[in-house]
Structures are given as C-alpha cells and as structure tokens.
Amino acid sequence: MALLADYHTHTKYSRNHHGKGTIEENVRVAYEKGLRQIAITDHGFNQKLYGVRRKDIPKVRADIEDAKERYPIDVLLGVEANLISSQGDIDIVPEDMKNLDILLCGFHRLVKSTSTREQFGFVLKNIFSEIFHHTSKKQREKNTNSYINAMRKYDIDIITHLNHACKVDVEKVARVAKETNTLIELNGKRLGMSDEEIMTCYNLGCKFVINSDAHSPNRVGDCHLGLQAALRLRIPDSAIVNYNDLPTFKKEKLKQKKRS
C-alpha cells in the first residue's frame, strides 16, 4: 500500500523539544519518501507544555512557504487542536481558521480547559482513567459527547488517535464522523481502537486517513501501524483518502463552492 500524503506531523514549534525537527526537514523527508503532500500540524494552543504559540503561526507559514520553494511538494498548515471540555470545545477560535488549511483534533493530557470544573471533571478524570486502566460508563458517555459536539461545532477534518487516552463509544462517534464528513485517523504509532471498532467505522461508511504522527523528521511518512491495520482488516483502498489520491479538505471545499 503506497500513501501519497502524511497529514499529521510535528516540528520544533511543538515546544520544549516535543517536536524535534524543522519544517524544512519534515518536508524534505516527505519529498524523499515520494509523498505528494504533507501537513505541519503542531499541538494546539491550550497544550500547556507543547502547544504552538499563536504568535508563532506567521513564522510557521513563512517556513512552509520557504520549504515549498525548495521542494516540489504541497505543504499544508494545520494544528492538532485539543478537546478541552466535555461540551466539545476545542482550543481554536474562528480567527485561527483564517490561517489554517487543515484542522486535526484529539484528546491530549496537560491541556488548559474552559473552567476548573472541566479541568477536573474532563481532563484530569481521563488522565486518571488511563493511569488506572478503567473508564466509567459516565465518563465514556461524557467523552463520546465531547467528540460528537466538537465535530458538529467545528470544521474538523481529522479525528486523531480516536479512543487513545479518552475512551468513547466508537460507534456513536463514527456515526457523527460519517454525518459531518470527518476523517478517522489510523495512527502510525498508536491505535486506540480495536480491530472490531475500526471495522465498525468502516461498516458505517467512515473514511480513514493513515498518518505518521511524526515528532521527528525521520518518522515522517512512517505509518506502519495504521497500514498494518488496514491490510490486516482488508479495508479497501477507496476507504483510505490518502491512498492513490489526495483528499480535498473542508476549507478548500468551501472555497470551491463559493467560486462555483
């Protein structure tokens, strides 16, 4: 299976050495591996230790434009936004979207929530659930509703590493992903979903994207875990948007609609 794009990569703009390389290094590796498109998607603004700073977004864009001049590959600017409340809030405001080409979203630890109540009742409860390997039915419902509300409130292109560190009812999330044309990621280094849950997404008509989640340049395009799952489960090529084709993301679709 040959992928044409990697839409989940991090750089030094994910602070405190969480991302290891420069944008140019990520782009160069993507080009050398034969990819036609790559997205730079550093951690969202409310990630306390690793998040990209809003003030750095113009620098990110400038680095992307410079890399595009050096390598014949398309480069998108995105963010891996954080779920920050049980109500489906994420750390993106409408003004941010003017600067982005693609929007990813997932749950991460150490994020600043919308209130003290949500910090303890949503973020910390999920951290404790992961530590103790147990998620209550109530917490799972809360997490599920958070993803559902986020997909309905925001133009999210990709849900990252679903069911990792934030357990959900995958079937319910998948139904809304299908409804909102949100892609489900098969992550190159961590799969939170079981084979049965992945097949539930497929059987409901969801589309997948296979990404690396690279935090260093040498990992760009390294999507073996997601690829292995797709091959093992015999998911057809047509259900994987970055195999043999390149998808059109929501912001670009809106532009095309306005032009038509």
N, C-alpha and C positions, 0 to 999 in steps of 0.2 A: 504494500500500500504506500503510495507516494503522496505526501502532502505538499501543497503549494504555498501554505501560509502558516504563520505562528502568531496568534493574536494575544498572547499572554506572556510578556517578558518584562523584567525589571532591570533597572540600571542604578547608578550611584545616586540618582535623585530619590530613590527609596533610602532614606538617610541612615546614618550610623552603621555603615558598611553592610546593611541588609542586602542591598544590591551592590554587586562588585565591579561592574564594568561601565564603560561609557556607552552612549547611544551609538556612536560610530562603530564601536567594537561589536555590539549586538547586530547592527545592520550588516557589517562585513561578514560575520559568521553566517547570517541568514543567506546572504548572496552566495557565499562559497558553498553552502549546502543545497543550492538550487531553488531556494524559495523565491516566490514572486512578490510576496507581500509580508510585512511584519508590523506589529503594533507595539509601541512602547507604552506600557500600562503600569506605571508605578503606583504604590499604595496610596489610598485616598487620604484626604486632608485631616481626618479625625483620628488617624492611627498615630498614637502619641509618640512612639519611638521612631517609626519607619516611614511615616507618611510624607509624600511630596508636599512642599510648601506652595501655596497659591502663588506667591511672588516669584517662584521659580518656573512657572508654566511658560512664560515668554522665552526663557532660556532653553527649556525643553524643545519648544517649537523651533527656535533658531538652530539648535543642534540637529534636529530632524531635517531641516531644510539643507543644512550643510552636508549631512550624510547622503541625502538624495542626489546631491550634485556629484558626489564621489562614486556612488554605486547605482547601477541601473535596476533598482528595486523600489517598489512603492512602500512608503513608511507612513503609518497612521499614528496619530497622537491620541492616547486614551488614558484612562485611570481605572484602577481596580478599586472601585468605591466600596465602602464598608456599610453593612447593615448596622444601624446604631440604635434601633429601638424595636420593640415588639409591634409597633404600629407600621413598620415598613419604611421608616425614614432612613435615608442614606446621606452621606456627607458630601452631597453635591447640591448646588443651587442653580437656578436657571442661567445665571450669568456664566457659570462654569462651562455650560454646554456649548456656548459660543466658540470656545477654544478647542473643543474635543471633536474627534472624528468617530470615536467608538467608546462605548461605556460598558465596562465589566462591573460585576457586583458579587460580593460574597461576604461571609462572616469571618471576622478576624478578632483575635484577642487584643486586649490593651487599646481599645478604641474609646474615645470620649463620646458618651451617649447624650441624649437630649435632656436628661434630668437625672438627679440622684436616684430616684425610684427606678428608672430604666437601667441605670448603671448597675444596680444590684440585682434587679429582677430579670434583666435580659442578658446583659453582657457577662456579669460575674456568675450568674447561675449556669450559663453554658460552659464557662471555664470549669466550674466545679463538676458539672455533669461529665465533662471529658476526663477530668482527673480521676473520678470515681467510677467511670465506665457505666454510668446509669443516667438516663434521661427520663424524667417522669412523664406521664401522659399529658399532664397540664403544660409542661414546658415544651413538649414536642408540638402540641397544638399552637402554642404561642409562637414558636419558631416558624411553623408552617404558615401561619397567618402573616408573619413578618415578610416572608418571601413573596407571598401572594400579593400583599398590599404594595410592596415595592415594585413589582412588575406592572401593576396597574397604575401606579403613580408616576413612574419614570420610564423614559425610553431606554431601558436596559437592553443591550444587545446580547450579552452572555452572562449566564449564572456560572460562577466559578466553583470548582470542587464542592458540588452540592452534597450535603449530608456529612461533610467533614467538620468536626468541632461544633456543629449546630444541627442536631438531629431533627428531621422533619418527616412528615407523611409525603413520601416521594410522589405517590400517585396524585395527590391533590396539587402539589407544586407543578407537576408535569402537565396537568390539565390546563392550568393557567399559562404555563410557558407556551403551550400549543396555541391557546387563545390569543396571546399577546405577541406571537412570533419571536419569542425569546429563545435563544440557543442554550442548550445544556452542554456544559464542558465535560469532556473526558480528559482529565488532567494527566499530564505526562509523568508526574511523580507521586500523586496521591489520589486514590479513588475512595470516596466515602460511601459510594453506592455499591450494593451487592449486584451480582450478575442479574438476579431477578428484578431488582429495581431499575437497572439500566434497560432491561427488556420491557419493563412497564412503560418507561418513557418512549421507547421506540414504538411499541404497540399502540400508544395513544397518539402517535403522529408527530412527536417532537423531532426536531432536527438537532444533530450534535455538531460540536466543533472540537477538534483534538488539538490541544495546546501543550506547550512545554512547562509553563510556569517557571521559566528560567530566571535565576537570580544571579547568574554569572554568564558571560558571553559564550563559553564553551557548551553551555546547556541549551542554547537557542536551537530550536528545531529537534531537540531530543524528547520525543513524545512517546517513548516505547511503551509505557504503562497503558496509556489510552489506546494506542494502536493494538496492543496485545488483546485488550478487552474487546475491541471492535472485531478483530479477527476471530477470537475465540467464540464470540456470540454470533458471528456471521451477520453482522449489521451491514446491510448493503451500502455500496458507495454513495448512492443517491441520498442517504440519510446523513451523510457527513459533508458539511458545506465547504470545507477546505480541501477536499479530495477531488482532484481533476477539474476544479473550478474555483472561482473566488466569489464569495458572497457579497451582496450589497447591504450595507448596514443601515439602520433606521434613519440616521441623519441624512445620508445620501439619498435614500429613497424619498424622503420628504422634499429634498431639493429637486429631484427629478419630477415629482408630482407637481410642484409649483411651476416648473418650466413647461410642462405639457398642457 
